[in-house]
Every structure is written in C-alpha cells, then in structure tokens.
Amino acid sequence: MTRRDWMTYTAGLAWAGLGHAADRRFDPQPSAWRGFELTTRIELARAEGGSQVWLPVPSIESSWQRSGENRWTTNAVEAAIVTSDANGVRMLHARFAPGSVPVVELVSRFETRNRVADAAQRGKADADVARWKQPTALMPTDGVVARTVARIVDASDSDLVKVRKIYDWMVANTYREPSVRGCGDGNVKAMLETGNFGGKCADLNAMFVCLCRGAGVAARDVYGIRIEPSAFGYRELGASSSKLQGAQHCRAEVFLQDAGWVAMDPADVGKVMRQETSDWIRDAGHPLVAPVRKALFGSWEGNWVGFNSAHDVVLPGSADRTPLPFLMYPQAEDAAGRCDALDADAFRYTISARRVDA
C-alpha cells in the first residue's frame, strides 16, 4: 500500500455531514520536535510505616516521541529507575523508611511532535508484533470478544478494512461516560458481557485494541498524559500544562503490514461528542465531531506524551502482587496497603509540564 493508496482510502471513507466539517478544523500535520519537562511531585503526609512510590516515566522511542533523561529529588532511602521484567515498563521506584514523610519529585525530559500516517514505515518489520495479538487478563480474544468481532468484520477483509470497521463500530456504539473514575479500568470482557459500552479512554481504547486483536490484527494501548492545550481549539483534546493531575490519557495504535504502527484514538471521538459542548452530540457527522473522527484514524496531535504500552503490571518490590491493568497514574503503598491513586484526599500529587529547548 503506497501513501497515495492510504490517503485515497481514508479520504474515501466519508460519512453524512462530513462536508460541513470545514466549520471546525482538527488536522494534525507533520511538525517539528518540541522539548518538554514533565514534573511529578508526591508527598505522603499520612504514610503508615515503611512506604514505596512508583512513578511512570516516558519510555517510548519512535518517529513521534524521543524520551530523555529523568532526574529526581527525594528523602527516600533508595530510589532508581527500574524495569518490570514481565512487560518492560519503566518507572521510578522509591522506598522510604518508617516514620518519614515521603517526598519525591521527578522531572522527565522528552521531545514530541504530531504523528501522522508515515509512508517511511511501510515494509518495516516488527519482530515483537505477535506479542500484540495476545489476550490479557481484562482483554480476552475468545468468547464474547470473538462473537462481537464476527458481527463487525468479515474474515476475508484486509487488516486495514477490519480496523476501519472496528473504529467506525466503536464511534457508533460506545460512548464517553463522565462518571467513571479516572480513565476506567479497561475491563473489556465485562463491558461486552453486560452491554454497557460507556467508559473513558482506558475502557474504550482498550475495547478497540481488544477487538482488533480478536480480528487477528496486532494492536496496543499507549498510556500517557496530555501536556498542553490543543492547537485546534478543542478544550477536551488538551490540558493546562500547569495542572495535569487528571490529564492522563490512553491512546491506541494498530500494526498494518504495509504501514507499520498507525495511530488511533476512537475514545477521543467519543469525548468530543459527549463533553466538548454542553449538549451531548450524538451525530458523528456533526461539524464539531467529523474532523476529529477523520483525523484520529491515522494521526495524533503532539500535545501528549506516552509512558508505555504495558498491561497487567506487577509493581516491583510491592507487597501486593495483584497486577494493575496498566501503569498510567502514580502509585504508592504503605504498611496499610496500596493507596488509591484516584483518591485526591488520601493520595495527593501534582503534575505539570513546561516547554524547554529541544
């Protein structure tokens, strides 16, 4: 598939109302690298006994992100960047003595830029691609997932057509549910079995990834955080760089043999439909939604940084061996057990980002 084929295919997949999308523009294009520092600070004022903290760090090297150095200040007895042996996710792990008030501040440098379908990726092999077709604890590929996939795609479809059909099915059948805590937990099996297709990014993009895997297409979530407002004026597709706690966002990508890894984000289409205005927009052809729906099949805006693509994460050194569905939020535990990363009163932290010279 040439770049012309790709552009012709995606341009031809119009839907009702797309012609009115010129009223609003959302069209990430190739851009220069931009440098950032991401600062995360945690203070566990009510820690009981010895405690530990785990902070995700940008760990992705790609055509759209370059991860740099990490530095930190802390009163921990031990702190280091560690890698989970099971899935390769990197994080800062700090361990604190009993009786201390744990404090850690992590500064991570990275560069990012807009991501678009890249003809240069065509034909590139990925030795690890089979890994991204495998099920996870919350994302099976059999049972209800297989039955759902069979209703969406045909076995004879190309991978590109399968992905397009699944993407369009997601936009038509799932929705953003603001009452879900955090970004959701990504329990795709439960969502499909109950028929409750409402969720947030870690639910909806996980469902997209799971259905793609069920259709035999390699796909993965990418867990990260928004770092700047959107350059296109969409409030829900950006964040204030001065206060990023709550700006975590999960994206997705699929591997197409003739295009390499390709950006996707059906969850953000649902977010614009549900939250960009005071009214819930239910028509994906609406002038506010149509350009987002088109662009997020194949591109991302570079106002976001990815941490990792890991599922079922066991925190190194933790007394609680229960896997996390993913590592996108800061994590901590003390003698009483694991802290609730979404409890703003019990587990307080701040995250901010600033532009630096690339």
C-alpha positions in Angstrom: 0.0 0.0 0.0 1.5 3.3 -1.0 1.0 6.6 0.8 -1.3 7.6 -2.1 -3.4 4.4 -1.5 -3.6 5.2 2.2 -4.8 8.8 1.6 -7.2 7.7 -1.1 -8.7 5.0 1.1 -9.1 7.2 4.2 -10.4 10.2 2.2 -13.0 8.0 0.5 -14.5 6.8 3.8 -16.8 9.8 4.2 -19.9 9.9 6.3 -23.0 12.0 6.4 -22.3 15.6 7.3 -18.5 15.5 6.6 -18.8 18.2 4.1 -19.8 20.6 6.9 -16.6 19.8 8.9 -14.8 22.8 7.4 -16.6 24.8 10.1 -14.1 23.4 12.6 -10.6 22.2 11.9 -8.7 19.3 13.5 -5.9 18.2 11.2 -2.5 17.3 12.8 0.2 17.6 10.2 3.9 16.7 10.4 5.6 19.1 12.8 9.0 20.0 14.3 10.2 18.4 17.5 9.3 20.2 20.7 11.0 19.7 24.1 9.3 19.4 27.4 9.9 18.7 31.1 7.2 16.8 33.0 7.4 17.3 36.8 5.5 15.0 39.2 5.6 15.7 43.0 4.2 13.4 45.7 4.1 13.9 49.4 2.6 11.1 51.5 1.7 13.1 54.6 -0.2 10.2 56.3 2.1 7.2 55.4 2.0 4.3 57.9 5.2 2.5 58.5 7.6 2.0 55.5 6.2 3.1 52.2 7.0 2.9 48.5 6.2 5.0 45.4 6.2 4.1 41.7 6.0 6.8 39.0 5.7 6.0 35.3 8.3 7.7 33.1 8.2 8.4 29.3 9.8 5.2 27.8 8.9 5.3 24.1 11.3 5.9 21.3 9.6 6.4 18.0 9.1 8.6 15.0 6.8 10.8 17.2 8.5 10.7 20.6 12.0 10.8 21.9 12.4 10.1 25.6 15.2 11.8 27.5 16.7 11.9 31.0 14.9 11.5 34.3 16.2 13.2 37.5 14.7 13.4 41.0 14.9 14.7 44.5 13.7 12.7 47.4 14.2 11.7 51.0 13.9 8.1 50.1 16.4 5.6 51.4 16.5 4.1 47.9 15.4 5.4 44.5 16.1 4.2 41.0 14.6 3.8 37.5 13.6 0.2 37.3 12.1 -2.0 34.6 9.4 -4.6 35.2 10.8 -7.9 33.9 7.4 -9.2 32.8 6.5 -6.4 30.3 9.4 -4.0 30.1 7.6 -1.0 31.6 10.0 1.6 33.2 9.2 3.6 36.3 10.9 5.4 39.2 10.7 3.3 42.3 11.4 5.0 45.7 11.4 3.3 49.1 11.0 5.2 52.3 12.0 4.5 55.9 9.2 4.1 58.6 8.4 7.3 60.4 9.4 9.6 57.5 7.1 11.8 55.5 7.8 10.5 52.0 8.5 13.2 49.4 9.7 12.7 45.8 9.8 15.0 42.8 10.5 13.5 39.4 11.4 15.6 36.3 11.3 13.8 33.0 12.5 15.3 29.7 11.3 14.3 26.3 10.5 15.5 22.8 7.3 15.1 21.0 5.7 16.0 17.7 2.5 15.4 15.7 2.1 11.9 14.5 0.6 11.1 11.0 0.5 8.0 8.8 4.1 7.7 7.8 5.0 6.2 4.4 8.5 5.7 5.7 7.2 3.0 8.0 6.0 0.9 5.1 7.5 -2.5 5.0 9.3 -2.1 8.3 9.3 -5.4 10.2 8.4 -5.6 13.9 9.9 -8.7 15.5 7.6 -8.3 18.5 4.4 -7.9 16.6 3.0 -11.3 17.6 3.0 -10.1 21.3 0.4 -7.5 20.5 -2.1 -10.1 19.3 -2.2 -11.9 22.6 -5.0 -11.6 25.2 -4.6 -10.0 28.6 -6.4 -10.6 31.9 -9.1 -8.0 31.1 -8.9 -8.2 27.3 -9.6 -11.8 26.1 -9.8 -12.7 22.4 -12.3 -15.6 22.6 -15.9 -15.9 23.9 -17.8 -12.7 23.8 -15.0 -10.8 22.1 -14.8 -13.3 19.2 -18.6 -13.2 18.8 -18.6 -9.4 18.7 -15.7 -9.3 16.2 -17.7 -11.8 13.9 -20.6 -9.3 13.8 -18.3 -6.4 12.8 -15.8 -7.7 10.3 -15.6 -10.4 7.6 -12.8 -13.0 7.7 -11.9 -12.0 4.1 -11.4 -8.4 5.0 -7.9 -6.9 4.8 -6.4 -5.8 8.1 -7.0 -2.1 7.1 -10.6 -2.8 6.4 -11.0 -4.7 9.6 -9.5 -1.8 11.6 -11.7 0.7 9.8 -14.8 -1.3 10.5 -13.9 -1.7 14.2 -13.1 2.0 14.5 -16.4 3.0 13.0 -18.3 0.5 15.2 -16.6 2.0 18.2 -17.7 5.5 17.3 -21.3 4.3 16.6 -21.8 2.0 19.6 -19.6 3.2 22.5 -19.8 6.5 24.4 -17.9 8.6 26.9 -19.2 8.2 30.5 -18.0 11.1 32.6 -19.0 9.4 35.9 -16.3 6.6 35.5 -13.4 7.1 37.9 -10.1 8.1 36.4 -9.7 6.7 32.9 -11.6 3.5 33.7 -10.0 0.0 34.2 -10.2 -1.4 30.7 -12.3 -4.5 31.6 -13.4 -5.2 28.1 -14.9 -8.6 28.9 -17.3 -7.1 31.5 -18.3 -4.3 29.1 -19.2 -6.7 26.3 -21.0 -9.2 28.5 -23.1 -6.5 30.2 -23.7 -4.5 27.1 -22.6 -1.4 29.0 -20.5 0.4 26.3 -19.9 3.6 28.3 -16.5 4.4 29.7 -13.4 6.5 29.5 -10.2 6.3 27.4 -8.7 3.2 29.1 -12.1 1.4 28.7 -12.9 2.5 25.1 -9.5 2.3 23.5 -8.9 -1.0 25.3 -12.1 -2.3 23.7 -10.8 -1.1 20.3 -7.5 -2.8 20.9 -9.1 -6.0 22.1 -11.5 -6.2 19.1 -8.6 -5.6 16.7 -6.6 -8.4 18.4 -9.7 -10.6 18.2 -9.8 -9.9 14.5 -6.2 -11.0 14.2 -4.7 -7.5 13.9 -1.8 -6.5 16.3 -2.9 -3.6 18.4 -1.9 -1.9 21.7 -2.8 0.8 24.1 -0.3 3.6 24.8 -0.7 5.1 28.2 0.4 8.7 28.8 -0.7 12.2 29.7 -1.8 15.3 27.9 0.7 18.2 28.4 -0.7 21.2 26.5 -3.9 22.7 25.2 -4.9 21.5 21.7 -3.6 23.8 19.0 -7.0 23.4 17.2 -9.1 24.9 20.0 -10.8 21.7 21.2 -11.0 22.0 25.0 -11.4 18.3 25.6 -8.4 17.3 23.4 -5.8 19.2 25.5 -4.9 20.2 29.1 -3.5 23.1 31.0 0.3 22.5 31.3 0.3 23.9 34.9 -2.1 21.4 36.4 -2.1 17.9 34.8 -3.3 15.6 37.6 -6.4 14.2 35.9 -4.9 14.8 32.4 -3.9 11.1 31.9 -5.0 9.8 28.6 -4.7 6.4 26.9 -4.4 6.2 23.1 -4.2 3.2 20.7 -2.3 2.0 17.7 -2.5 -0.9 15.2 0.1 -2.6 13.2 -0.6 -2.8 9.4 1.9 -4.7 7.4 2.2 -2.1 4.7 2.1 0.9 7.0 3.8 -0.1 10.3 2.3 1.1 13.6 -0.6 3.5 12.9 -2.1 6.0 15.4 -5.8 5.6 16.5 -8.0 7.2 19.2 -11.7 6.4 18.9 -12.1 7.2 22.6 -11.3 10.9 22.0 -14.0 11.0 19.3 -16.5 9.9 22.0 -15.1 12.5 24.4 -15.7 15.4 21.9 -19.2 14.1 21.2 -20.1 13.9 24.9 -18.1 16.8 26.5 -16.9 19.4 24.1 -20.2 21.2 24.3 -22.9 21.4 27.0 -25.1 19.2 24.8 -24.3 15.5 24.1 -23.6 15.4 20.3 -24.9 12.0 19.1 -24.2 12.5 15.4 -20.7 11.6 14.4 -21.2 13.7 11.2 -21.7 16.9 13.3 -19.3 19.7 12.2 -17.6 19.7 15.5 -17.0 15.9 15.5 -16.4 15.0 11.9 -12.8 16.4 11.6 -11.8 14.7 14.8 -13.3 11.4 13.7 -11.4 11.6 10.4 -8.0 12.7 11.9 -7.9 10.3 14.8 -7.9 7.4 12.3 -4.2 7.7 11.5 -2.9 10.7 13.4 -2.4 12.2 16.8 -1.7 15.8 18.0 1.7 16.1 19.7 0.4 17.7 22.9 0.6 14.4 24.7 3.4 12.1 25.9 3.3 8.3 26.1 4.7 6.4 29.1 4.3 2.7 28.0 2.0 0.1 26.4 2.1 -2.4 29.3 -0.9 -4.4 30.6 -1.1 -6.5 33.8 1.7 -4.6 35.6 3.1 -6.0 38.8 4.9 -3.3 40.7 8.5 -4.3 41.5 9.1 -4.6 45.2 5.4 -4.3 46.2 3.9 -6.4 48.9 0.7 -6.5 46.9 1.3 -8.8 43.9 -2.1 -8.0 42.3 -1.4 -6.7 38.8 -2.5 -3.3 37.8 -4.4 -3.2 34.5 -1.9 -0.6 33.4 0.6 2.0 34.8 -0.5 5.5 33.9 -1.1 7.1 37.3 1.4 7.5 40.2 1.2 4.6 42.6 2.1 4.2 46.3 1.7 1.8 49.2 2.5 1.8 52.9 2.1 -0.7 55.8 -1.7 -0.4 55.4 -1.6 -1.5 51.8 -1.8 0.1 48.3 -3.0 3.7 48.1 -6.0 4.6 45.9 -4.3 6.6 43.1 -7.7 8.2 42.4 -8.4 9.4 45.9 -7.4 13.0 45.8 -7.7 13.5 49.6 -5.7 10.4 50.6 -3.2 10.4 47.8 -2.2 13.9 46.7 0.2 14.7 43.9 0.9 17.4 41.4 1.9 17.1 37.8 3.0 20.0 35.5 4.8 20.4 32.2 6.8 23.2 30.6 8.4 23.7 27.2 12.2 23.6 27.0 14.6 23.9 24.2 14.6 20.7 22.1 
